[in-house]
Protein backbone atom coordinates (compact mmCIF):
# COMPACT_ATOMS: atom_id res chain seq x y z
CA UNK A 1 0.00 0.00 0.00
CA UNK A 2 1.18 3.52 -0.78
CA UNK A 3 0.64 6.79 1.06
CA UNK A 4 -2.12 8.90 -0.47
CA UNK A 5 -2.33 12.67 -0.52
CA UNK A 6 -4.64 13.34 2.46
CA UNK A 7 -3.31 13.81 5.99
CA UNK A 8 -5.18 14.95 9.08
CA UNK A 9 -3.24 16.30 12.07
CA UNK A 10 -5.05 16.59 15.44
CA UNK A 11 -4.95 20.10 16.91
CA UNK A 12 -4.08 20.87 20.50
CA UNK A 13 -7.00 22.38 22.35
CA UNK A 14 -9.24 22.59 25.35
CA UNK A 15 -11.40 19.65 24.39
CA UNK A 16 -11.45 15.97 25.15
CA UNK A 17 -12.60 12.96 23.21
CA UNK A 18 -15.70 11.69 25.01
CA UNK A 19 -16.83 8.41 23.49
CA UNK A 20 -20.07 8.39 25.51
CA UNK A 21 -21.40 11.47 23.71
CA UNK A 22 -23.54 10.67 20.70
CA UNK A 23 -22.48 11.95 17.32
CA UNK A 24 -20.07 11.11 14.57
CA UNK A 25 -16.44 10.46 15.46
CA UNK A 26 -15.55 11.54 11.92
CA UNK A 27 -17.25 14.92 12.44
CA UNK A 28 -15.44 15.50 15.74
CA UNK A 29 -12.06 14.54 14.33
CA UNK A 30 -12.72 16.72 11.28
CA UNK A 31 -13.48 19.74 13.47
CA UNK A 32 -10.42 19.24 15.68
CA UNK A 33 -7.81 18.50 13.00
CA UNK A 34 -5.80 20.37 10.41
CA UNK A 35 -5.94 18.98 6.89
CA UNK A 36 -2.89 18.69 4.66
CA UNK A 37 -2.65 17.63 1.03
CA UNK A 38 0.60 15.98 -0.01
CA UNK A 39 2.07 16.93 -3.34
CA UNK A 40 4.72 15.10 -5.32
CA UNK A 41 8.23 16.25 -4.33
CA UNK A 42 6.85 18.06 -1.25
CA UNK A 43 6.82 15.77 1.80
CA UNK A 44 4.96 16.16 5.07
CA UNK A 45 7.46 16.32 7.92
CA UNK A 46 6.23 14.28 10.88
CA UNK A 47 7.87 15.49 14.10
CA UNK A 48 8.78 13.15 16.97
CA UNK A 49 5.84 11.95 19.11
CA UNK A 50 3.25 13.25 16.62
CA UNK A 51 0.11 11.29 15.70
CA UNK A 52 -1.64 11.74 12.35
CA UNK A 53 -4.28 10.08 10.20
CA UNK A 54 -3.48 9.47 6.54
CA UNK A 55 -5.12 7.66 3.66
CA UNK A 56 -3.81 5.05 1.30
CA UNK A 57 -3.46 5.88 -2.35
CA UNK A 58 -5.27 2.65 -3.25
CA UNK A 59 -9.00 2.07 -2.95
CA UNK A 60 -9.81 -1.33 -1.46
CA UNK A 61 -12.96 -3.28 -2.30
CA UNK A 62 -13.81 -6.59 -0.63
CA UNK A 63 -17.07 -7.83 -2.17
CA UNK A 64 -19.61 -9.93 -0.30
CA UNK A 65 -20.75 -12.16 -3.14
CA UNK A 66 -23.04 -15.05 -2.30
CA UNK A 67 -21.08 -18.23 -1.87
CA UNK A 68 -19.01 -20.27 0.53
CA UNK A 69 -16.12 -17.86 1.08
CA UNK A 70 -15.49 -14.12 1.18
CA UNK A 71 -12.42 -11.94 1.49
CA UNK A 72 -11.23 -9.87 4.43
CA UNK A 73 -7.87 -8.19 4.88
CA UNK A 74 -5.40 -7.02 7.51
CA UNK A 75 -3.30 -3.88 7.26
CA UNK A 76 0.28 -4.52 8.36
CA UNK A 77 3.12 -2.09 8.80
CA UNK A 78 6.39 -2.32 6.92
CA UNK A 79 9.24 -3.52 9.15
CA UNK A 80 11.72 -1.12 7.51
CA UNK A 81 9.65 1.85 8.71
CA UNK A 82 9.01 0.28 12.12
CA UNK A 83 12.76 -0.13 12.68
CA UNK A 84 13.09 3.64 12.36
CA UNK A 85 10.32 4.24 14.91
CA UNK A 86 7.42 4.89 12.55
CA UNK A 87 4.25 3.11 13.65
CA UNK A 88 1.79 2.66 10.81
CA UNK A 89 -1.68 1.38 11.50
CA UNK A 90 -1.11 -0.07 14.93
CA UNK A 91 -4.79 -0.51 15.86
CA UNK A 92 -7.87 -2.06 14.27
CA UNK A 93 -6.08 -3.78 11.38
CA UNK A 94 -9.08 -5.71 10.04
CA UNK A 95 -10.75 -4.71 6.77
CA UNK A 96 -14.11 -6.50 6.80
CA UNK A 97 -15.89 -8.15 3.88
CA UNK A 98 -18.01 -5.52 2.13
CA UNK A 99 -15.53 -2.66 2.67
CA UNK A 100 -15.10 -0.23 -0.22
CA UNK A 101 -12.87 2.83 -0.13
CA UNK A 102 -9.40 4.05 0.73
CA UNK A 103 -7.98 2.92 4.06
CA UNK A 104 -7.18 5.31 6.87
CA UNK A 105 -3.88 4.70 8.62
CA UNK A 106 -3.02 5.78 12.15
CA UNK A 107 0.61 6.90 12.04
CA UNK A 108 2.89 7.90 14.93
CA UNK A 109 6.54 8.87 14.97
CA UNK A 110 8.15 7.28 18.06
CA UNK A 111 11.69 8.28 17.13
CA UNK A 112 13.64 11.27 18.38
CA UNK A 113 13.95 12.79 14.92
CA UNK A 114 11.49 14.04 12.30
CA UNK A 115 10.50 11.85 9.36
CA UNK A 116 9.50 12.93 5.87
CA UNK A 117 6.39 11.26 4.48
CA UNK A 118 6.11 11.39 0.69
CA UNK A 119 3.07 11.01 -1.51
CA UNK A 120 3.11 7.54 -3.06
CA UNK A 121 5.76 6.07 -0.75
CA UNK A 122 5.28 2.42 0.28
CA UNK A 123 3.68 2.68 3.74
CA UNK A 124 1.93 -0.60 4.60
CA UNK A 125 1.02 -4.07 3.39
CA UNK A 126 -2.41 -5.59 2.86
CA UNK A 127 -2.76 -9.25 3.77
CA UNK A 128 -5.82 -10.83 2.11
CA UNK A 129 -7.62 -13.60 4.02
CA UNK A 130 -10.42 -15.97 3.12
CA UNK A 131 -13.47 -15.88 5.36
CA UNK A 132 -15.64 -18.99 5.34
CA UNK A 133 -19.22 -19.32 6.46
CA UNK A 134 -21.93 -16.73 6.85
CA UNK A 135 -20.77 -13.15 7.21
CA UNK A 136 -22.63 -10.44 9.05
CA UNK A 137 -23.01 -7.00 7.60
CA UNK A 138 -20.66 -4.56 9.31
CA UNK A 139 -22.15 -1.11 8.80
CA UNK A 140 -19.06 0.93 9.59
CA UNK A 141 -19.56 4.66 9.98
CA UNK A 142 -16.41 5.00 7.86
CA UNK A 143 -17.66 2.99 4.85
CA UNK A 144 -16.93 4.90 1.63
CA UNK A 145 -14.80 7.48 3.42
CA UNK A 146 -13.16 10.18 1.35
CA UNK A 147 -11.07 11.81 4.10
CA UNK A 148 -8.74 10.43 6.78
CA UNK A 149 -11.24 11.50 9.43
CA UNK A 150 -13.87 9.25 7.90
CA UNK A 151 -16.16 11.72 6.09
C-alpha positions as CSV (number, residue, x, y, z in Angstrom):
1,X,0.0,0.0,0.0
2,X,1.2,3.5,-0.8
3,X,0.6,6.8,1.1
4,X,-2.1,8.9,-0.5
5,X,-2.3,12.7,-0.5
6,X,-4.6,13.3,2.5
7,X,-3.3,13.8,6.0
8,X,-5.2,15.0,9.1
9,X,-3.2,16.3,12.1
10,X,-5.0,16.6,15.4
11,X,-5.0,20.1,16.9
12,X,-4.1,20.9,20.5
13,X,-7.0,22.4,22.4
14,X,-9.2,22.6,25.4
15,X,-11.4,19.6,24.4
16,X,-11.5,16.0,25.1
17,X,-12.6,13.0,23.2
18,X,-15.7,11.7,25.0
19,X,-16.8,8.4,23.5
20,X,-20.1,8.4,25.5
21,X,-21.4,11.5,23.7
22,X,-23.5,10.7,20.7
23,X,-22.5,11.9,17.3
24,X,-20.1,11.1,14.6
25,X,-16.4,10.5,15.5
26,X,-15.6,11.5,11.9
27,X,-17.3,14.9,12.4
28,X,-15.4,15.5,15.7
29,X,-12.1,14.5,14.3
30,X,-12.7,16.7,11.3
31,X,-13.5,19.7,13.5
32,X,-10.4,19.2,15.7
33,X,-7.8,18.5,13.0
34,X,-5.8,20.4,10.4
35,X,-5.9,19.0,6.9
36,X,-2.9,18.7,4.7
37,X,-2.6,17.6,1.0
38,X,0.6,16.0,0.0
39,X,2.1,16.9,-3.3
40,X,4.7,15.1,-5.3
41,X,8.2,16.2,-4.3
42,X,6.8,18.1,-1.3
43,X,6.8,15.8,1.8
44,X,5.0,16.2,5.1
45,X,7.5,16.3,7.9
46,X,6.2,14.3,10.9
47,X,7.9,15.5,14.1
48,X,8.8,13.2,17.0
49,X,5.8,11.9,19.1
50,X,3.2,13.3,16.6
51,X,0.1,11.3,15.7
52,X,-1.6,11.7,12.3
53,X,-4.3,10.1,10.2
54,X,-3.5,9.5,6.5
55,X,-5.1,7.7,3.7
56,X,-3.8,5.1,1.3
57,X,-3.5,5.9,-2.4
58,X,-5.3,2.7,-3.3
59,X,-9.0,2.1,-2.9
60,X,-9.8,-1.3,-1.5
61,X,-13.0,-3.3,-2.3
62,X,-13.8,-6.6,-0.6
63,X,-17.1,-7.8,-2.2
64,X,-19.6,-9.9,-0.3
65,X,-20.7,-12.2,-3.1
66,X,-23.0,-15.0,-2.3
67,X,-21.1,-18.2,-1.9
68,X,-19.0,-20.3,0.5
69,X,-16.1,-17.9,1.1
70,X,-15.5,-14.1,1.2
71,X,-12.4,-11.9,1.5
72,X,-11.2,-9.9,4.4
73,X,-7.9,-8.2,4.9
74,X,-5.4,-7.0,7.5
75,X,-3.3,-3.9,7.3
76,X,0.3,-4.5,8.4
77,X,3.1,-2.1,8.8
78,X,6.4,-2.3,6.9
79,X,9.2,-3.5,9.1
80,X,11.7,-1.1,7.5
81,X,9.6,1.8,8.7
82,X,9.0,0.3,12.1
83,X,12.8,-0.1,12.7
84,X,13.1,3.6,12.4
85,X,10.3,4.2,14.9
86,X,7.4,4.9,12.6
87,X,4.3,3.1,13.7
88,X,1.8,2.7,10.8
89,X,-1.7,1.4,11.5
90,X,-1.1,-0.1,14.9
91,X,-4.8,-0.5,15.9
92,X,-7.9,-2.1,14.3
93,X,-6.1,-3.8,11.4
94,X,-9.1,-5.7,10.0
95,X,-10.8,-4.7,6.8
96,X,-14.1,-6.5,6.8
97,X,-15.9,-8.1,3.9
98,X,-18.0,-5.5,2.1
99,X,-15.5,-2.7,2.7
100,X,-15.1,-0.2,-0.2
101,X,-12.9,2.8,-0.1
102,X,-9.4,4.1,0.7
103,X,-8.0,2.9,4.1
104,X,-7.2,5.3,6.9
105,X,-3.9,4.7,8.6
106,X,-3.0,5.8,12.1
107,X,0.6,6.9,12.0
108,X,2.9,7.9,14.9
109,X,6.5,8.9,15.0
110,X,8.2,7.3,18.1
111,X,11.7,8.3,17.1
112,X,13.6,11.3,18.4
113,X,13.9,12.8,14.9
114,X,11.5,14.0,12.3
115,X,10.5,11.9,9.4
116,X,9.5,12.9,5.9
117,X,6.4,11.3,4.5
118,X,6.1,11.4,0.7
119,X,3.1,11.0,-1.5
120,X,3.1,7.5,-3.1
121,X,5.8,6.1,-0.7
122,X,5.3,2.4,0.3
123,X,3.7,2.7,3.7
124,X,1.9,-0.6,4.6
125,X,1.0,-4.1,3.4
126,X,-2.4,-5.6,2.9
127,X,-2.8,-9.2,3.8
128,X,-5.8,-10.8,2.1
129,X,-7.6,-13.6,4.0
130,X,-10.4,-16.0,3.1
131,X,-13.5,-15.9,5.4
132,X,-15.6,-19.0,5.3
133,X,-19.2,-19.3,6.5
134,X,-21.9,-16.7,6.9
135,X,-20.8,-13.2,7.2
136,X,-22.6,-10.4,9.1
137,X,-23.0,-7.0,7.6
138,X,-20.7,-4.6,9.3
139,X,-22.2,-1.1,8.8
140,X,-19.1,0.9,9.6
141,X,-19.6,4.7,10.0
142,X,-16.4,5.0,7.9
143,X,-17.7,3.0,4.8
144,X,-16.9,4.9,1.6
145,X,-14.8,7.5,3.4
146,X,-13.2,10.2,1.4
147,X,-11.1,11.8,4.1
148,X,-8.7,10.4,6.8
149,X,-11.2,11.5,9.4
150,X,-13.9,9.3,7.9
151,X,-16.2,11.7,6.1
